[in-house]
Amino acid sequence: MKHLKEIPYLKELLLLSQKKKLTIYIVGGFLRDHFLDRSGYDFDFTVNKDAITLARAFAKSIKGAFVLLDEEHPCGRVVKKDKNQIYTFDFSNYRAKSLVEDLKLRDFTVNAICLDIAKAQKEVSKHLLDPQKGLKDLKLKVIRMVASRAFSDDPLRLMRAFSLYAQLGFKIEAKTFRQIKKDADLISKVSMERVREELMKVFT
């Protein structure tokens, strides 16, 4: 698959990006799964500003439902049911001063690949931003933390490493596994609802 034309409602997103003069990047799991020829129905987008306003406008344009996920660290979700399939679209502001710095705060290298959606109908591999070398780890079938602070930043990532291991059949890189063991007690800080969600992915 050279292109990402399969992103649902891409036309509406492109129109909004032009109208609001924003560059919208798709990042994370959907791109990872794209290169593994896996289907995905959850989409993560990041912008330099106005993520919540963008999410509200997108929900209106596709007649979807808007959910405010985090106002302090602007993040909103749009849920759309179409032909018995439920799609979720998450929009967030950069968590740092730039996109490259934002990618350094992601969990694993294979989830730190991004693409300007305006380039989605072109040769994808030529337009990817992949400073953490996530594509290399996809080929190696390795789950590697972006930085040693990954799990202290969000302890749920301790579980996510194993749900990815279960879903993809990748191996957890040795240094990452040692950090997981070191930070294991941090999982007690995560709500049971979030832990259960990752655990169900493992069981599935």
C-alpha positions in Angstrom: 0.0 0.0 0.0 1.7 3.1 -1.2 -1.0 5.6 -0.3 -3.3 6.3 2.6 -6.5 6.9 0.7 -8.3 4.6 3.0 -8.3 7.2 5.8 -12.1 7.7 6.3 -13.4 11.3 5.8 -10.0 12.4 4.5 -11.7 14.9 2.2 -13.4 16.6 5.1 -10.2 16.8 7.1 -8.3 18.3 4.2 -11.0 21.0 3.7 -10.8 21.9 7.4 -7.0 22.0 7.3 -7.2 24.5 4.5 -10.0 26.5 6.0 -8.2 26.8 9.4 -4.7 27.1 7.9 -3.5 24.1 9.9 -1.1 21.3 9.0 -2.7 18.1 10.4 -0.5 15.1 11.0 -1.7 11.5 11.3 0.5 9.7 13.9 0.8 6.5 15.7 -1.0 3.2 15.5 -2.8 3.6 12.2 0.4 4.4 10.3 2.1 1.5 12.1 -0.7 -0.9 11.1 -0.7 0.5 7.6 2.9 -0.7 7.0 2.0 -4.1 8.6 -1.0 -4.5 6.2 -3.3 -4.5 9.2 -6.7 -2.8 9.3 -7.3 0.0 11.8 -10.3 2.0 12.9 -8.7 4.4 15.4 -6.9 7.5 14.1 -4.7 9.9 16.0 -4.0 13.4 14.7 -1.8 16.1 16.0 -1.7 19.8 15.3 0.3 22.8 16.6 -2.8 24.5 18.0 -6.6 24.4 18.3 -7.0 20.7 18.5 -10.3 20.8 20.3 -11.8 23.4 18.0 -10.7 21.3 15.0 -12.2 18.2 16.5 -15.6 19.9 17.1 -15.6 21.2 13.5 -14.7 17.8 12.2 -17.5 16.1 14.2 -20.0 18.6 12.8 -18.8 18.1 9.2 -19.2 14.3 9.3 -22.2 14.3 11.7 -20.2 12.5 14.4 -20.1 12.7 18.2 -17.6 14.9 19.9 -16.0 14.0 23.3 -13.7 16.3 25.2 -10.8 14.1 26.5 -8.6 16.7 28.1 -9.0 20.4 28.3 -5.7 21.2 30.1 -3.6 19.3 27.5 -6.0 20.0 24.5 -7.3 16.7 23.2 -10.7 15.8 21.7 -12.3 12.7 20.2 -14.8 12.3 17.4 -16.7 9.0 17.1 -18.5 8.1 13.9 -20.6 5.0 13.1 -20.7 4.2 9.4 -22.2 0.9 8.0 -21.9 -0.9 11.3 -18.3 0.2 11.8 -17.3 2.6 14.5 -14.4 4.9 13.8 -12.6 7.1 16.4 -10.6 10.1 15.6 -8.4 11.7 18.3 -7.0 15.2 17.9 -4.4 16.7 20.2 -2.0 19.6 20.3 1.7 19.0 20.2 2.9 18.1 23.7 6.1 20.1 23.0 7.2 23.2 21.2 7.6 21.4 17.8 6.4 18.2 16.1 9.8 16.6 16.3 9.9 17.3 20.1 6.4 15.9 20.4 7.5 12.7 18.8 10.2 12.3 21.4 7.5 12.1 24.0 5.7 9.2 22.3 5.7 5.7 23.8 7.4 3.4 21.3 9.4 4.1 18.1 6.8 2.2 16.0 4.2 4.7 17.2 6.3 7.8 16.6 5.9 7.9 12.8 3.8 10.7 11.3 2.6 12.1 8.0 1.0 15.3 6.9 -2.4 14.3 5.7 -2.1 16.5 2.7 0.5 14.0 1.5 -1.7 10.9 2.2 -2.6 10.4 -1.5 1.0 10.5 -2.6 4.0 8.1 -2.2 3.8 7.8 1.6 7.3 6.6 2.2 8.7 9.8 0.6 6.8 12.1 3.0 7.0 10.4 6.4 8.6 12.0 9.4 10.3 9.3 11.3 13.1 10.8 13.6 12.9 7.8 16.0 13.5 5.3 13.3 10.2 3.5 13.8 10.1 2.0 10.3 13.4 0.3 11.0 12.0 -1.2 14.2 8.9 -2.3 12.3 11.1 -4.3 9.9 13.0 -5.7 12.9 9.7 -6.5 14.6 10.9 -4.8 17.8 9.1 -2.8 20.5 11.5 -0.1 21.6 10.7 2.8 24.0 11.4 6.2 22.6 13.1 7.4 25.8 13.7 6.0 29.3 11.1 8.4 30.7 8.4 6.8 28.5 6.8 4.8 31.4 7.1 7.4 34.1 5.3 9.9 31.7 2.4 7.4 31.3 2.6 4.2 33.3 -0.1 2.6 31.1 2.6 2.2 28.6 4.0 -0.6 30.8 0.9 -2.6 29.8 0.8 -1.3 26.2 4.2 -2.9 25.6 2.7 -6.3 26.2 -0.5 -5.6 24.3 1.6 -4.7 21.3 3.7 -7.8 21.9 0.5 -9.9 21.9 -1.1 -8.2 18.9 1.9 -7.9 16.6 4.1 -10.8 17.7 7.1 -8.4 18.1 9.8 -8.8 20.7 10.3 -6.3 23.4 13.8 -4.8 23.1 16.1 -5.7 26.0 16.7 -2.2 27.3 13.0 -1.5 27.1 12.2 -4.7 29.0 14.7 -3.7 31.8 13.0 -0.3 32.1 9.6 -1.9 32.3 10.8 -4.1 35.2 12.4 -1.0 36.9 9.2 1.0 36.5 6.7 -1.8 37.1 5.3 -0.4 40.4 4.1 2.7 38.6 1.2 0.7 37.1 -0.6 1.1 40.5 -1.1 4.8 39.5 -3.2 3.9 36.5 -7.0 3.6 36.7 -8.3 0.0 36.6 -10.4 1.0 33.5 -7.4 1.8 31.5 -5.5 -1.2 32.7 -8.5 -3.5 31.8 -8.6 -2.1 28.3 -5.0 -3.0 27.6 -5.4 -6.4 29.3 -8.3 -7.3 27.1 -6.1 -6.6 24.1 -3.6 -9.1 25.4 -6.3 -11.7 26.1 -7.8 -11.2 22.6 
